[in-house]
Each structure stands twice: as C-alpha cells, then as structure tokens.
C-alpha cells in the first residue's frame, strides 16, 4: 500500500507507491551516453586554451599552468551565474513584494579528470579521490574569502542538466544561505536541543546500520544508503562514519564508496544513469551539522504533483532499491 514518508533531515514528504512501477511504461533502465567528440571537448587534456585560465590544478612534475600534465583542473565558468562585482540593482517601488539583490559570489568548474568520460563512475577510484580533494580545497578557499555557503554539484549527461559531457563539477560560492540548507540547519539544531546535543545525521546513520534495510554498502570511511524518504528511485546518500560538520575539513571524503555506489547503479540499470550529485556541508551559523553527499538518478520525470506541491512520488521503495543495489 502507498505511504507518506517524512525525510528526517529536510522534513520533505514523499509518497512511496511501489505498485506504480508495474504500470505500463513503469520499468526503469538507463541507456548508454553518446560518445564524447574529443575534437569538440574543451575539457580534454591538450585543449587548455579553450577554457578561461585555470585558478587551481593538481599537476605532476611541476607542469606550467594551462598546459597538459594535470590530474584535476579548476577554471572560472565561462558563463557564470555569479559575479563578485555584481552591482546593486535598482530597487523596486515595493521591496516587500519585489525584493532584489546583487548576484555576488564565484562560479567555478572543476574538470574532474583529463579522461574524456561522462561519469565519475568511469574513472579509477584514485581519480575520484583526487577530484573530491580538489572540491574540498576550493570550498575552503571560498569559505575563507567570505562565502556564506559553498555548493558543489555534478550534473551527469544532458538529461540531468549538463551542457558538456566530459565529467566535471561546478562550485557556487554564495553570499547567502539557501532556504533549504537553512531549514536543515534548523532541524539539526532543534534535534540537538531535544536530545541534549545529539547529531541528527550521526544518529540516523547509526539506526540505519542497526536496521540494515536501507544500507547499500559500508567501508571504513563512510556509509552508503538509500534514504528513508528517498524522493526518486535509487536515490543514494553517503555519510561519514565519524561525523564532521563540514566536508571541507580534514578527514575522509568517502570517495571509494561514492565510486562504488555509482558503479552499482550502472550494473543495476544497465548503464550509469543521468544523475545529479551534490555535497551538503555546514552553512554559516550552523552549530550542529554533518556533511553528506546526495546522488539523485534521473530515471523518472517530475510532473504536476512534484512541481505543484513539492511532494515527490517514488515508485521504488527505498528498501527494495537498497536490496537490489546490494545484490549487484
């Protein structure tokens, strides 16, 4: 029978209705991506002149900036959504109704590897670890420069919003804390007050490990699970075994388990699906928090229910998804 679940971290509601997976057209699978045209790939090693000058790179043997020889490379976004010099817009006559603010901040691209592949799953695990280390270093830099919140995302394939197929991340250094992140900060704080200092995500992970129903895999650094209130089929959440508020602080990044989870998705669905991935880290002013990585495969479409109410309809129960991913 369908049921409504409330995500403990965000408070969002999801309708879990597994019977809908058996309706006509309800089967889930992923097709292979189109091959990358290396002649047109601006992120390919040797094409450094096709991007803005790099702001950071992991390089071997002291190679010069903007030349081959890099493992991970960071460049400003050629079409930035944020600008540190964004001017103050002219205010509207009724600011309570028409609020406006400058779009200040930074917008960077992290080219995760020189290999012309579409997914982090196509890299070696050491390459994924290098990429996550660079994400963390850039997050630190932007936080030190005064960002209120730094959001790291990976969009894989056009169906998930990627304009270029070569694996890359984007970093948004915002001068405000997004409402959804502020909401989670408040829920972490309220939980700590109710439990005399408990950490919401740490306690959630401990209970999930006891139950095992939604656990996909565990290693010495992290736990990979399907969230209790997963909004979409085969959604994944990676959390550290030892809680840390900020992803950018020293400690494991969970790279090996993330790589394993993406490959499990590929084996289960026939190919790694189009997906969105983001790092949730402690925002400005968070006394209690714990970082995590969310992975959302794009196997179904958001329709009127999701867009009109914010309530998602998940046709694969989290327990079923976790069991199937464990088996592969």
C-alpha positions as a Markdown table, in Angstrom:
| # | Residue | x | y | z |
|---|---|---|---|---|
| 1 | Unk | 0.0 | 0.0 | 0.0 |
| 2 | Unk | 1.2 | 3.6 | -0.6 |
| 3 | Unk | 2.6 | 5.5 | 2.3 |
| 4 | Unk | 3.8 | 9.0 | 3.0 |
| 5 | Unk | 7.3 | 9.3 | 4.5 |
| 6 | Unk | 8.9 | 12.3 | 6.0 |
| 7 | Unk | 12.6 | 12.8 | 5.4 |
| 8 | Unk | 14.3 | 13.4 | 8.9 |
| 9 | Unk | 16.9 | 15.8 | 7.5 |
| 10 | Unk | 14.7 | 18.1 | 5.4 |
| 11 | Unk | 11.2 | 17.4 | 6.6 |
| 12 | Unk | 10.0 | 17.0 | 3.0 |
| 13 | Unk | 7.3 | 14.4 | 2.3 |
| 14 | Unk | 7.5 | 11.6 | -0.3 |
| 15 | Unk | 4.7 | 9.3 | -1.4 |
| 16 | Unk | 6.2 | 5.8 | -1.7 |
| 17 | Unk | 3.9 | 3.8 | -4.1 |
| 18 | Unk | 5.8 | 0.7 | -5.3 |
| 19 | Unk | 2.8 | -0.7 | -7.1 |
| 20 | Unk | 3.1 | 2.1 | -9.7 |
| 21 | Unk | 6.3 | 0.5 | -11.0 |
| 22 | Unk | 4.2 | -2.3 | -12.6 |
| 23 | Unk | 2.0 | 0.0 | -14.6 |
| 24 | Unk | 2.7 | 0.3 | -18.4 |
| 25 | Unk | 5.9 | 2.2 | -19.1 |
| 26 | Unk | 6.9 | 1.9 | -15.4 |
| 27 | Unk | 10.1 | -0.1 | -15.9 |
| 28 | Unk | 13.4 | 1.6 | -15.1 |
| 29 | Unk | 16.7 | 1.4 | -17.0 |
| 30 | Unk | 19.4 | 3.7 | -18.4 |
| 31 | Unk | 20.7 | 3.9 | -21.9 |
| 32 | Unk | 24.4 | 4.5 | -22.7 |
| 33 | Unk | 25.6 | 8.1 | -23.2 |
| 34 | Unk | 26.6 | 9.3 | -26.6 |
| 35 | Unk | 30.3 | 9.1 | -27.1 |
| 36 | Unk | 32.3 | 12.3 | -26.5 |
| 37 | Unk | 33.5 | 14.1 | -29.6 |
| 38 | Unk | 37.1 | 14.7 | -28.5 |
| 39 | Unk | 37.6 | 17.3 | -31.2 |
| 40 | Unk | 34.9 | 19.5 | -29.6 |
| 41 | Unk | 35.7 | 18.7 | -26.0 |
| 42 | Unk | 37.1 | 21.9 | -24.3 |
| 43 | Unk | 37.9 | 19.9 | -21.1 |
| 44 | Unk | 40.2 | 17.4 | -22.8 |
| 45 | Unk | 43.9 | 17.5 | -21.9 |
| 46 | Unk | 45.7 | 19.5 | -24.6 |
| 47 | Unk | 42.7 | 21.8 | -25.1 |
| 48 | Unk | 43.6 | 24.1 | -22.2 |
| 49 | Unk | 43.4 | 27.1 | -24.5 |
| 50 | Unk | 39.7 | 26.6 | -24.9 |
| 51 | Unk | 38.9 | 27.4 | -21.3 |
| 52 | Unk | 39.5 | 30.5 | -19.2 |
| 53 | Unk | 42.9 | 30.5 | -17.4 |
| 54 | Unk | 42.9 | 28.0 | -14.6 |
| 55 | Unk | 42.6 | 29.1 | -11.0 |
| 56 | Unk | 43.9 | 25.8 | -9.5 |
| 57 | Unk | 45.2 | 22.4 | -10.7 |
| 58 | Unk | 46.7 | 19.2 | -9.5 |
| 59 | Unk | 49.8 | 18.7 | -11.7 |
| 60 | Unk | 52.7 | 16.3 | -11.9 |
| 61 | Unk | 56.3 | 17.3 | -12.3 |
| 62 | Unk | 55.8 | 21.0 | -12.0 |
| 63 | Unk | 53.9 | 21.4 | -15.3 |
| 64 | Unk | 53.1 | 25.0 | -16.1 |
| 65 | Unk | 49.6 | 26.4 | -15.7 |
| 66 | Unk | 47.2 | 25.9 | -18.7 |
| 67 | Unk | 49.3 | 23.2 | -20.2 |
| 68 | Unk | 48.9 | 19.4 | -20.3 |
| 69 | Unk | 50.1 | 17.3 | -17.3 |
| 70 | Unk | 47.2 | 17.9 | -14.9 |
| 71 | Unk | 45.1 | 15.4 | -13.0 |
| 72 | Unk | 42.3 | 17.8 | -11.9 |
| 73 | Unk | 41.8 | 21.4 | -13.2 |
| 74 | Unk | 39.7 | 24.3 | -12.0 |
| 75 | Unk | 38.7 | 27.2 | -14.2 |
| 76 | Unk | 36.2 | 30.0 | -13.9 |
| 77 | Unk | 32.8 | 29.2 | -15.5 |
| 78 | Unk | 32.7 | 30.8 | -19.0 |
| 79 | Unk | 29.1 | 31.7 | -18.4 |
| 80 | Unk | 29.0 | 32.5 | -14.7 |
| 81 | Unk | 25.7 | 32.7 | -12.7 |
| 82 | Unk | 27.5 | 34.7 | -10.0 |
| 83 | Unk | 30.0 | 37.6 | -10.2 |
| 84 | Unk | 32.0 | 39.1 | -7.3 |
| 85 | Unk | 31.5 | 42.5 | -8.9 |
| 86 | Unk | 27.8 | 42.2 | -9.5 |
| 87 | Unk | 26.3 | 45.7 | -9.0 |
| 88 | Unk | 23.5 | 46.6 | -6.6 |
| 89 | Unk | 20.3 | 46.5 | -8.7 |
| 90 | Unk | 17.9 | 49.4 | -8.7 |
| 91 | Unk | 15.3 | 48.7 | -6.0 |
| 92 | Unk | 11.7 | 48.3 | -6.9 |
| 93 | Unk | 9.0 | 50.7 | -5.6 |
| 94 | Unk | 7.6 | 48.0 | -3.3 |
| 95 | Unk | 10.6 | 46.0 | -2.0 |
| 96 | Unk | 8.4 | 43.8 | 0.2 |
| 97 | Unk | 6.8 | 42.5 | -3.0 |
| 98 | Unk | 9.7 | 42.7 | -5.4 |
| 99 | Unk | 12.9 | 42.1 | -3.5 |
| 100 | Unk | 16.2 | 42.1 | -5.4 |
| 101 | Unk | 19.9 | 41.7 | -4.6 |
| 102 | Unk | 23.1 | 41.5 | -6.5 |
| 103 | Unk | 24.2 | 38.0 | -7.7 |
| 104 | Unk | 27.6 | 38.2 | -6.0 |
| 105 | Unk | 29.9 | 35.2 | -5.5 |
| 106 | Unk | 32.0 | 32.9 | -7.6 |
| 107 | Unk | 31.2 | 30.2 | -10.1 |
| 108 | Unk | 33.9 | 27.7 | -11.0 |
| 109 | Unk | 34.2 | 24.5 | -13.0 |
| 110 | Unk | 36.3 | 21.6 | -11.7 |
| 111 | Unk | 37.3 | 19.3 | -14.5 |
| 112 | Unk | 37.4 | 16.0 | -12.6 |
| 113 | Unk | 39.9 | 14.2 | -14.8 |
| 114 | Unk | 41.6 | 14.6 | -18.2 |
| 115 | Unk | 39.9 | 11.4 | -19.4 |
| 116 | Unk | 37.1 | 12.0 | -22.0 |
| 117 | Unk | 34.4 | 10.2 | -20.0 |
| 118 | Unk | 30.9 | 11.3 | -18.9 |
| 119 | Unk | 30.7 | 9.9 | -15.4 |
| 120 | Unk | 32.8 | 9.7 | -12.2 |
| 121 | Unk | 32.0 | 6.0 | -12.3 |
| 122 | Unk | 34.1 | 5.7 | -15.5 |
| 123 | Unk | 37.2 | 6.9 | -13.6 |
| 124 | Unk | 39.6 | 5.0 | -11.4 |
| 125 | Unk | 38.8 | 5.3 | -7.7 |
| 126 | Unk | 42.1 | 7.2 | -7.1 |
| 127 | Unk | 40.9 | 9.8 | -9.7 |
| 128 | Unk | 37.6 | 10.2 | -7.9 |
| 129 | Unk | 39.6 | 10.8 | -4.6 |
| 130 | Unk | 41.7 | 13.4 | -6.4 |
| 131 | Unk | 38.6 | 15.2 | -7.7 |
| 132 | Unk | 36.9 | 15.2 | -4.3 |
| 133 | Unk | 40.1 | 16.6 | -2.6 |
| 134 | Unk | 40.1 | 19.5 | -5.1 |
| 135 | Unk | 36.4 | 20.1 | -4.4 |
| 136 | Unk | 37.3 | 20.4 | -0.8 |
| 137 | Unk | 40.2 | 22.7 | -1.3 |
| 138 | Unk | 38.1 | 25.1 | -3.4 |
| 139 | Unk | 35.4 | 25.0 | -0.8 |
| 140 | Unk | 37.9 | 26.0 | 1.8 |
| 141 | Unk | 39.2 | 28.9 | -0.4 |
| 142 | Unk | 35.7 | 30.3 | -1.0 |
| 143 | Unk | 34.7 | 30.0 | 2.7 |
| 144 | Unk | 37.9 | 31.8 | 3.7 |
| 145 | Unk | 37.0 | 34.5 | 1.2 |
| 146 | Unk | 33.7 | 35.1 | 3.0 |
| 147 | Unk | 31.2 | 32.9 | 1.2 |
| 148 | Unk | 28.1 | 32.2 | 3.3 |
| 149 | Unk | 27.6 | 28.8 | 1.6 |
| 150 | Unk | 29.6 | 26.8 | -1.0 |
| 151 | Unk | 27.5 | 24.4 | -3.0 |
| 152 | Unk | 29.3 | 21.7 | -5.1 |
| 153 | Unk | 27.3 | 19.9 | -7.8 |
| 154 | Unk | 27.9 | 17.3 | -10.5 |
| 155 | Unk | 25.3 | 17.1 | -13.4 |
| 156 | Unk | 26.0 | 14.0 | -15.5 |
| 157 | Unk | 24.5 | 13.9 | -19.0 |
| 158 | Unk | 22.2 | 16.4 | -20.7 |
| 159 | Unk | 19.1 | 14.8 | -19.2 |
| 160 | Unk | 20.4 | 16.0 | -15.8 |
| 161 | Unk | 21.4 | 19.5 | -16.9 |
| 162 | Unk | 25.0 | 19.0 | -18.2 |
| 163 | Unk | 25.8 | 21.3 | -21.1 |
| 164 | Unk | 29.1 | 19.5 | -21.7 |
| 165 | Unk | 29.5 | 15.7 | -21.4 |
| 166 | Unk | 33.1 | 15.5 | -20.0 |
| 167 | Unk | 32.9 | 14.7 | -16.3 |
| 168 | Unk | 33.1 | 18.0 | -14.3 |
| 169 | Unk | 31.8 | 19.6 | -11.1 |
| 170 | Unk | 30.5 | 23.1 | -10.6 |
| 171 | Unk | 31.2 | 25.2 | -7.5 |
| 172 | Unk | 28.8 | 28.0 | -6.4 |
| 173 | Unk | 30.2 | 30.3 | -3.7 |
| 174 | Unk | 27.1 | 32.1 | -2.5 |
| 175 | Unk | 26.8 | 35.2 | -0.3 |
| 176 | Unk | 23.6 | 33.8 | 1.3 |
| 177 | Unk | 22.5 | 30.5 | 2.8 |
| 178 | Unk | 19.8 | 28.9 | 0.6 |
| 179 | Unk | 16.4 | 28.3 | 2.3 |
| 180 | Unk | 16.6 | 24.5 | 2.0 |
| 181 | Unk | 20.0 | 24.5 | 3.7 |
| 182 | Unk | 18.9 | 26.9 | 6.4 |
| 183 | Unk | 15.9 | 24.6 | 7.0 |
| 184 | Unk | 18.2 | 21.6 | 7.5 |
| 185 | Unk | 20.4 | 23.7 | 9.8 |
| 186 | Unk | 17.4 | 24.5 | 12.0 |
| 187 | Unk | 16.4 | 20.8 | 12.1 |
| 188 | Unk | 19.9 | 19.8 | 13.2 |
| 189 | Unk | 19.8 | 22.5 | 15.9 |
| 190 | Unk | 16.3 | 21.5 | 17.1 |
| 191 | Unk | 17.3 | 17.8 | 17.3 |
| 192 | Unk | 20.4 | 18.7 | 19.3 |
| 193 | Unk | 18.3 | 20.6 | 21.8 |
| 194 | Unk | 15.8 | 17.7 | 22.1 |
| 195 | Unk | 18.5 | 15.1 | 22.6 |
| 196 | Unk | 20.9 | 17.0 | 24.7 |
| 197 | Unk | 23.5 | 17.5 | 22.0 |
| 198 | Unk | 22.8 | 14.6 | 19.6 |
| 199 | Unk | 23.8 | 14.9 | 15.9 |
| 200 | Unk | 20.8 | 14.3 | 13.7 |
| 201 | Unk | 22.7 | 12.6 | 10.8 |
| 202 | Unk | 25.0 | 10.6 | 13.1 |
| 203 | Unk | 22.1 | 9.2 | 15.0 |
| 204 | Unk | 20.2 | 8.5 | 11.7 |
| 205 | Unk | 23.2 | 6.6 | 10.3 |
| 206 | Unk | 23.6 | 4.5 | 13.5 |
| 207 | Unk | 19.9 | 3.5 | 13.4 |
| 208 | Unk | 20.1 | 2.7 | 9.7 |
| 209 | Unk | 23.2 | 0.5 | 10.3 |
| 210 | Unk | 21.3 | -1.4 | 13.0 |
| 211 | Unk | 18.3 | -2.0 | 10.8 |
| 212 | Unk | 20.3 | -2.7 | 7.6 |
| 213 | Unk | 17.1 | -2.4 | 5.5 |
| 214 | Unk | 18.3 | 0.6 | 3.5 |
| 215 | Unk | 22.1 | 0.1 | 3.7 |
| 216 | Unk | 23.8 | -0.5 | 0.4 |
| 217 | Unk | 27.4 | -0.7 | 1.4 |
| 218 | Unk | 29.8 | 0.3 | 4.2 |
| 219 | Unk | 33.6 | 0.9 | 4.3 |
| 220 | Unk | 36.0 | 2.2 | 6.9 |
| 221 | Unk | 35.2 | 5.8 | 6.0 |
| 222 | Unk | 31.5 | 6.1 | 5.1 |
| 223 | Unk | 28.1 | 4.5 | 4.9 |
| 224 | Unk | 26.1 | 4.4 | 1.6 |
| 225 | Unk | 22.3 | 4.1 | 1.9 |
| 226 | Unk | 19.0 | 4.7 | 0.2 |
| 227 | Unk | 17.4 | 7.5 | 2.2 |
| 228 | Unk | 14.3 | 6.6 | 4.2 |
| 229 | Unk | 12.3 | 9.4 | 2.5 |
| 230 | Unk | 14.0 | 9.0 | -0.9 |
| 231 | Unk | 12.2 | 11.3 | -3.4 |
| 232 | Unk | 13.2 | 9.4 | -6.5 |
| 233 | Unk | 14.0 | 5.7 | -7.4 |
| 234 | Unk | 17.5 | 4.6 | -6.4 |
| 235 | Unk | 18.4 | 7.8 | -4.8 |
| 236 | Unk | 21.6 | 7.4 | -2.7 |
| 237 | Unk | 23.0 | 9.2 | 0.4 |
| 238 | Unk | 26.6 | 8.9 | 1.5 |
| 239 | Unk | 27.5 | 10.0 | 5.1 |
| 240 | Unk | 30.8 | 9.7 | 7.0 |
| 241 | Unk | 31.1 | 7.1 | 9.7 |
| 242 | Unk | 32.7 | 9.7 | 12.1 |
| 243 | Unk | 30.5 | 12.9 | 11.9 |
| 244 | Unk | 32.1 | 16.1 | 10.7 |
| 245 | Unk | 30.2 | 19.3 | 10.2 |
| 246 | Unk | 32.0 | 20.5 | 7.1 |
| 247 | Unk | 33.0 | 18.4 | 4.1 |
| 248 | Unk | 35.9 | 20.7 | 3.5 |
| 249 | Unk | 37.5 | 19.9 | 6.9 |
| 250 | Unk | 40.3 | 17.4 | 7.2 |
| 251 | Unk | 39.2 | 13.7 | 7.1 |
| 252 | Unk | 37.9 | 11.1 | 4.6 |
| 253 | Unk | 35.7 | 12.2 | 1.7 |
| 254 | Unk | 34.0 | 8.9 | 1.1 |
| 255 | Unk | 35.4 | 8.8 | -2.5 |
| 256 | Unk | 35.8 | 5.0 | -2.7 |
| 257 | Unk | 32.3 | 4.3 | -1.5 |
| 258 | Unk | 30.9 | 7.0 | -3.8 |
| 259 | Unk | 32.6 | 5.4 | -6.8 |
| 260 | Unk | 31.3 | 2.0 | -5.7 |
| 261 | Unk | 27.7 | 3.4 | -5.5 |
| 262 | Unk | 27.8 | 4.9 | -8.9 |
| 263 | Unk | 29.1 | 1.6 | -10.4 |
| 264 | Unk | 26.3 | -0.3 | -8.6 |
| 265 | Unk | 23.8 | 2.0 | -10.2 |
| 266 | Unk | 25.4 | 1.2 | -13.6 |
| 267 | Unk | 25.3 | -2.5 | -13.1 |
| 268 | Unk | 21.7 | -2.5 | -11.8 |
| 269 | Unk | 20.3 | -0.2 | -14.6 |
| 270 | Unk | 22.4 | -1.4 | -17.5 |
| 271 | Unk | 24.3 | 1.9 | -17.6 |
| 272 | Unk | 25.1 | 4.7 | -15.2 |
| 273 | Unk | 22.0 | 6.8 | -15.4 |
| 274 | Unk | 21.8 | 10.6 | -15.9 |
| 275 | Unk | 22.1 | 12.0 | -12.4 |
| 276 | Unk | 22.6 | 14.9 | -10.1 |
| 277 | Unk | 25.0 | 14.8 | -7.2 |
| 278 | Unk | 25.7 | 17.5 | -4.6 |
| 279 | Unk | 27.7 | 17.9 | -1.4 |
| 280 | Unk | 25.7 | 19.2 | 1.6 |
| 281 | Unk | 28.1 | 20.9 | 4.1 |
| 282 | Unk | 27.6 | 23.0 | 7.2 |
| 283 | Unk | 26.3 | 26.5 | 6.3 |
| 284 | Unk | 27.3 | 29.7 | 8.0 |
| 285 | Unk | 26.0 | 29.8 | 11.6 |
| 286 | Unk | 25.5 | 26.0 | 11.9 |
| 287 | Unk | 26.4 | 24.9 | 15.5 |
| 288 | Unk | 25.3 | 21.3 | 14.8 |
| 289 | Unk | 25.6 | 19.7 | 11.4 |
| 290 | Unk | 27.1 | 16.8 | 9.4 |
| 291 | Unk | 28.1 | 16.7 | 5.8 |
| 292 | Unk | 26.8 | 14.2 | 3.3 |
| 293 | Unk | 26.7 | 13.6 | -0.5 |
| 294 | Unk | 23.3 | 13.1 | -2.2 |
| 295 | Unk | 23.0 | 11.2 | -5.5 |
| 296 | Unk | 19.8 | 11.5 | -7.5 |
| 297 | Unk | 19.4 | 9.4 | -10.6 |
| 298 | Unk | 17.1 | 10.9 | -13.3 |
| 299 | Unk | 15.0 | 7.9 | -14.1 |
| 300 | Unk | 11.6 | 9.4 | -13.8 |
| 301 | Unk | 10.2 | 12.9 | -14.6 |
| 302 | Unk | 9.0 | 15.5 | -12.2 |
| 303 | Unk | 5.3 | 16.2 | -13.1 |
| 304 | Unk | 2.5 | 18.3 | -11.7 |
| 305 | Unk | 2.5 | 16.7 | -8.2 |
| 306 | Unk | 6.2 | 17.4 | -7.6 |
| 307 | Unk | 6.2 | 20.8 | -9.2 |
| 308 | Unk | 3.0 | 22.0 | -7.7 |
| 309 | Unk | 3.3 | 20.7 | -4.2 |
| 310 | Unk | 7.0 | 19.8 | -3.6 |
| 311 | Unk | 5.8 | 16.3 | -2.7 |
| 312 | Unk | 7.6 | 13.6 | -4.7 |
| 313 | Unk | 6.2 | 10.3 | -5.9 |
| 314 | Unk | 8.7 | 7.4 | -5.6 |
| 315 | Unk | 7.7 | 4.2 | -7.4 |
| 316 | Unk | 10.6 | 2.1 | -5.9 |
| 317 | Unk | 10.5 | 1.6 | -2.1 |
| 318 | Unk | 13.9 | 2.6 | -0.6 |
| 319 | Unk | 14.2 | -0.9 | 1.0 |
| 320 | Unk | 13.7 | -2.6 | -2.4 |
| 321 | Unk | 16.2 | -0.2 | -4.1 |
| 322 | Unk | 18.8 | -0.9 | -1.4 |
| 323 | Unk | 18.3 | -4.6 | -1.6 |
| 324 | Unk | 18.7 | -4.6 | -5.4 |
| 325 | Unk | 21.9 | -2.4 | -5.2 |
| 326 | Unk | 23.4 | -4.7 | -2.6 |
| 327 | Unk | 22.9 | -7.7 | -4.8 |
| 328 | Unk | 24.8 | -6.2 | -7.7 |
